[in-house]
Amino acid sequence: MSELDADAKPNILITGTPGAGKSYLCERLAEQLNFDWLDCSKIAKEHDYIEEHDEEYDCPILDEDKLMDHLEPLMQKGGNIVEYHGCDFFPERWFQAVFVVTCPNKTLYDRLKERNYNEKKLSSNIECEIFGSILEEARESYKADIVHELCGETAADAAKSLKTVKQWYRMWKRK
Ligand SMILES: Nc1ncnc2c1ncn2[C@@H]1O[C@H](COP(=O)(O)OP(=O)(O)O)[C@@H](O)[C@H]1O
């Protein structure tokens, strides 16, 4: 399988617990950096890349292979901001940077409550955040020096995150 095309823009992965603020950030990043925003949950839903529905946690189970076949040609072209609440199944070679959006539990709880998550789904996501599971997953799946943590709580955090990612992109272009 081929790598990123020469002269292509990089691919950036934005991951984190549901509700941490990934979409909020991705929307702004894609617009300001002129990248394509690939929301994996949305793509999976639109193309029915769903294996089954988990009744207990009331969530779809992703068909990872189908999603990856869909993404592969897009990733080769570069210039994508890929959003998903997990990161260990993507090919490591796809991403030049991985940003993990985190959020204080109180705020996360309120956001997930607002989404009407059932108790089980809500507590498992809060635990995921308390234990830093996605950050750990990212550090286990990618080289440590490409994994960065961003806070997704407030508008000021988002502004800071935008600056951080833009700065990373400027440095990447100089390489
Ligand atoms: N940095 C932020 N400042 C203020 N509100 C935010 C911020 N990030 C997210 N939100 C709000 O929190 C909720 C969940 O954010 P969202 O980006 O959809 O989370 P995720 O994509 O990680 O599931 C949304 O209502 C969104 O507007």
The ligand as an ORCA input file, in Angstrom:
! r2SCAN-3c Opt
* xyz 0 1
  N     -13.991     23.921     23.412
  C     -15.315     23.962     23.619
  N     -15.874     25.044     24.197
  C     -17.201     25.098     24.432
  N     -18.080     24.101     24.116
  C     -17.581     23.005     23.535
  C     -16.180     22.882     23.247
  N     -15.974     21.682     22.681
  C     -17.175     21.094     22.603
  N     -18.138     21.873     23.108
  C     -19.571     21.525     23.186
  O     -19.671     20.265     23.839
  C     -20.569     19.402     23.168
  C     -19.838     18.146     22.697
  O     -18.832     18.533     21.790
  P     -18.438     17.685     20.506
  O     -17.419     18.467     19.769
  O     -19.650     17.246     19.751
  O     -17.775     16.387     21.178
  P     -17.213     15.064     20.482
  O     -17.090     15.350     19.001
  O     -15.895     14.816     21.128
  O     -18.209     13.990     20.785
  C     -21.160     20.226     22.030
  O     -22.373     20.773     22.476
  C     -20.142     21.319     21.801
  O     -20.711     22.492     21.297
*
